């Protein structure tokens, strides 16, 4: 999903990110990358 030559920074929130299930974090990242790179 990430692109060569791009750097990504992930920022979490105390109490929210650490408690979120890993599969949901992965899905959030996929949606963010799709939005960033212009996929509907």
C-alpha positions as CSV (number, residue, x, y, z in Angstrom):
1,X,0.0,0.0,0.0
2,X,2.8,2.4,0.7
3,X,4.8,3.8,-2.2
4,X,8.5,3.7,-2.8
5,X,10.2,7.0,-2.0
6,X,7.5,8.0,0.4
7,X,8.0,8.3,4.2
8,X,5.0,7.9,6.5
9,X,4.7,9.0,10.1
10,X,2.1,7.3,12.3
11,X,0.8,9.3,15.3
12,X,-1.1,7.6,18.1
13,X,-3.2,8.9,20.9
14,X,-2.6,7.8,24.5
15,X,-5.3,5.5,25.7
16,X,-6.9,5.1,22.3
17,X,-4.2,3.7,20.0
18,X,-2.8,1.2,22.5
19,X,-6.2,-0.2,23.3
20,X,-7.4,-0.6,19.6
21,X,-7.2,-4.1,18.2
22,X,-4.3,-4.6,15.7
23,X,-6.6,-5.6,12.8
24,X,-8.5,-2.3,13.2
25,X,-5.2,-0.3,13.2
26,X,-4.2,-2.1,10.0
27,X,-7.5,-1.2,8.4
28,X,-7.2,2.4,9.5
29,X,-3.8,2.6,7.9
30,X,-5.0,1.1,4.7
31,X,-7.9,3.6,4.5
32,X,-5.5,6.5,5.2
33,X,-3.1,5.4,2.5
34,X,-6.0,5.0,0.0
35,X,-7.2,8.5,0.9
36,X,-3.7,10.0,0.7
37,X,-2.9,8.5,-2.7
38,X,-6.3,9.3,-4.2
39,X,-8.1,5.9,-4.3
40,X,-11.9,6.1,-3.7
